[in-house]
Amino acid sequence: MYSQGLIGADGSTEETPEFLAAFQKRIDAEEKIEPNDLMPEGYRRTLMRQIGQHAHSEIVGMLPEGNWITRAPSLRRKAALLAKVQDEGGHGLYLYAAAETLGVSREEMTEDLLSGKAKYSSIFNYPTLTWADIGAIGWLVDGAAIMNQIPLCRCSFGPYARAMIRVCKEESFHQRQGYEIMMTLARGTEEQKSMAQDALNRWWWPSVMMFGPHDAESQHSDQSMAWKIKRFTNDELRQKFIDATVPQAEFIGLTVPDPDLKWNEEKDGYDHGPIDWDEFWRVVKGHGPMARDRIRARRKAWDDGAWVREAALAHAEKRKARKIAAE
């Protein structure tokens, strides 16, 4: 789901110039690359890394919101949040399946996550302190995700692009759900509006950071764009997000926590203040407030579910044996 998935991606290839030229010709012609097609190893590795980290982000992203299901303020809110968390789990499964078509197993991807080799979006290493955080996540985090994900529906790799069509439709509901929560709070009591503003203050900059480093510092964006895995640069997507979100905040009477934010007539968009890249890299490297808790929860879920995976494999083997015996 996230540009951060490209951090450390390997765009190198060992194929002949003729092969690479023919592959790029297919990309330029907007042909979809399918799992059984010949492809440069750099292309394959970049996709495995990006789709795997996207899948991890969807699954880990269930944790900060799942924490509030039992504490939602009404039955309606509880049901909506439960449905959203369930959607996120489905997104992770779609994406793991897409990555598996490239030759990497779900077990390998999970082991890479638990060992720290694979990353997930740094945004999920922040805590959800109040109910308003659930609104902020839906509005800002899912809103930023949609900016990233809509172009992925036109990704050159077929299974990834097709998976993203349904993901984007569901994420659009998540974004609306979050914004509606924030709108309700902002139009409620002074205490509720203060809670919504506090959530916006804490989630704004991490959401802006979701698009990854500035283009000048993003080592692999050019190659990913040439392969049409990405369609827009990090800064282009970040600008789209800011331009779309600031008016939404103003509409419900909240203030974006950026004193340098101002409209620029020349570029027909907002100028914004400096991003704290030290914080960004610190959290990406696993030093966020909730990083240890997130990995601990994923490890526990993986270990506790081992018997289910083993039982499913044993059942599949029995069915296969009975089928062979019947033939």
N, C-alpha and C positions, 0 to 999 in steps of 0.2 A: 504494500500500500504506500510505501514511503521512500522518498529520495535517499534517506539515510541507508537504505538497503544497498545502495551502490558504493558505499564507503568500502574500499578495499577490493572492489571487483577487479578481475583480471581481464583486460581486453586484448592480451597478446595471443597470437596464433602461430602455428608452425606450418600451415598449409601453403601450397604453391600460389604465386601471384594470380595465375589463371583461375584457380578454384575460388580464391577470394573475390576476384573481379566478377565471376559468374554469380556468386552468392550475393554480392552487393547489387548486382543488376536485378535480381529477384526482389530484393528489399526495396530498391528504388521504384520498381514497378508495382509496389504495394501488394505483392503476393504474400500470403500467409505461409510461414514456415511451420511444418508439422513435425511431430516427434520422430518419425521414421526418415525424414529428409536429412541429407548430408548438411552439416553445419560446422562452422569453425569452432574449435574447442573453446576459444575465448567467448564466443557468443553463448555457447552452452553453459560455461561456468558462470558467466555474468547472470544469466537467467536463473540458474540454480540458486545462486546466492540471493538474488533479489526476490524471487518468488518464495524461497524458504524463509527469508527474513520477514517478508510480508505476511506469510502464514503465521509465523511466531508472534507477530505483532497483533494479529487478530485474536489469537488464543490468549496471550498475556493480557490483552486489552479487556478481556472479560473480567479480570480480577478487581480492578478499582471500582467498577460499577456493580459487580456481583455482591460486593461488600454492602451495598445499600438496598438490595432487594427486600430484605426483611424489615428495613427501617423506612421504606417509602411512606410518604404522608397519607396516602389513600389507597384503596383497592385498585382504582383506575391507574394510578401511578405505578403501583406494584406490578400489575399485569403488563403495562407498556414496557417497563424496564426489564421484566423477565423475558418478554418477547425479543427485546433488543439484544440482550446478552445471548440468547439462543441463536439469533441471527449471526452474531459474531463468531460463535462456535462453528456454524455452518460455513462461514466465509473461510475460516482456517482450513476446514476439510476440503473445500473446493481447491484451495491453493496448494495444499499438500499433494493432492491428486495431480494437479497440473505439474508440480515439480517432479513428481515420480515419473512422469512420461519422459523426463530428461535423463533418467538412469540413476537417480538417487532415491534411497528408501526413506520412508517416514522415520524409521528408527535412527538412521544416520543423521537426519536433520535434527531430531530431538536430542540426540547425544551431543551434537555440535552446540545446540542451544544451552544445554545443561553444563557443558564444559567451558562455556564462555567463548568458544570459537565463532559461533554465529550470534548475531545481534537481533534485537527487536527495537521498535521505535522508542527513543528515549522518553517520549511523552508519557509513557506508562510507568515511569519510575517516580512520578509525583503522587503524593497522597490525595485522597478525596476526603476533605475535612468536614464538609457540610453537604446538605442536600443540594444546595446551589451548584456544587461542583459537578453533579450529574447533569445539570442543565448546561454548564459551561463545556463539559466534555462533548455532549451531543452537538451543541452549536459550534464551538470552535474546533475541537479536535476532529470530529466527523466532517465539519465543513472544510477543514484543511485537507483531510483525506480525500474528499470528493474532488477537490481541485487536482490532486495527484492522480486520482483513479479514472476520471472520465477519459483523459488521453490514453490510458492503458487499454481502454476498449478497442483502440486502434493499434495496439502493440503488434509488432510483426510476428510474434510467436502465437500461433492459433489457440492452443489450450488456455493460455493466460488471458488473451483478449476475450475469449468467449466466457470464461469464468467471471471476468470483471463486469459484464453486462448486468448480470443479476446482482452482483455485489453493489454496484452503483445505485441500482434502483432501491435496494434496501437501505443503503447508507443515506439516501436522500430523505427517507422517513426518519432515520435516526437524527439527522440534523434538524429537521422540523420539530421533532419531539423535544430536543434540547432547547431550541429557541423558544418554544412555547412555555417550557418551564421557566426560563429566564424572564420572559415577558410577564408571566403571572407574578413572579416574585417582585419584579421591578415596579409593577402596578399595585402591589399589595401594601402592607404596612411599612413604616420607615425601617423597621428592623429587617423585614424581608428584602427590601430594596438594598439595604446595606450589605446583606448577605450575598445578594447577586453581584453587587459591585466588587466585593471582596474576592469572589470567585473569578470574576473577569480579570481583576488585578493579578491574580496568581497564575492564571492559565493563558493569558494573552501572549507573553513572550515565548513560553515553551511551544505554543501552537505556531507562532511565526518561525521558530527554529525547526519545526517539523520538515520543512522543505529542504533541509540540508545546507551545507556551506555555500558561501557566495560562489558564483560561477567561476571566478578566477582561481578559487581554491578547490574546486571540484575536479579531481584528476581524471575521472572516467566518463564525465557527462558527454564530451564530444563523441566518443566512440559509441556510447549507448544511443545517442541521437542519430548517428550515422546508420546504426543498425535498426533504428526506429523502435527500439525498446522504450525509449523516452521520446516525447514529442515536443516538450518545452523544457527550458532550463530551470534550475532551482529558483533563480531570482525572478524569472517570468511568472512562475506559479505563485511565488510568495507575493508578488505585486498584485496579481489577480485576487488572491485571498484577502489582502488588506483592503483593496478597493471595494470588494463586495461586502466586507464585514463591518467596516467602520460605519457606514450608513445604517446598518441594522442595529448597532449599539446606540446610535443617536436616536433612532426611532423609538426605542423603549426607554430612553432617558438615562442610559449608562454612559460612562466616560472611559474611553480606551486609555490605558495607563502609559501613555507616551507623550511627554510634554513637547517633543519635537515634531509631532504629527501635524502635517498641514497639507492642504490641497495645492497641487502644482498644476497650474493651467497649461503650461507648455507640454507636459507629458500626459495630461489628462488623467492624473492619478495622484495618489498621496505620497509625499515624502515621509519617511519615518526615521526614528532615532536609531542610534547604534545598537546592534545586537551583542549580547554578552556571549561571545564565542568560547570563552574560557569555561563558562557554565555548560554550554552545549557539549563540548568535548569531554568534560568531566563526567557528565551524565551518560553520554554515549559509551564511555569506557567502563561503565558499571558502577559509578560512584554516586548515583542518584539517591534521593532519600529512601526510596522503596526498592532499590535494586535487589538487595539480598532477599527481601521478603518475596518478591516476584519469582525469583529463581527457586527459592525454597518451596513455594506453592506448586510450581510446575514440576519439580522433582517429586514431591509427594504424590501429586496426581498421577504422574507417570509410573511410579512404583506401585501405588495402590491399584492401578488398572492393569498390572501385569497379568493377573489371573484371567481377566476378561480376554486379553489378546491371546493368551495361551489356549483358553477354552475355544475361542473362535477358530484358531488354527487347527486344533484337534478335531473339531466338528467338520471343518472343511476337508481334512484328510480322510475322515470316515465316509463322508459323502462321495469323495473321489474313489475310495476303495470299493464302496457298494456299486458305484456306476461301472467300474471296471469289471467287477464280478458279474454284474448283470449282462454285460456284453459277451 
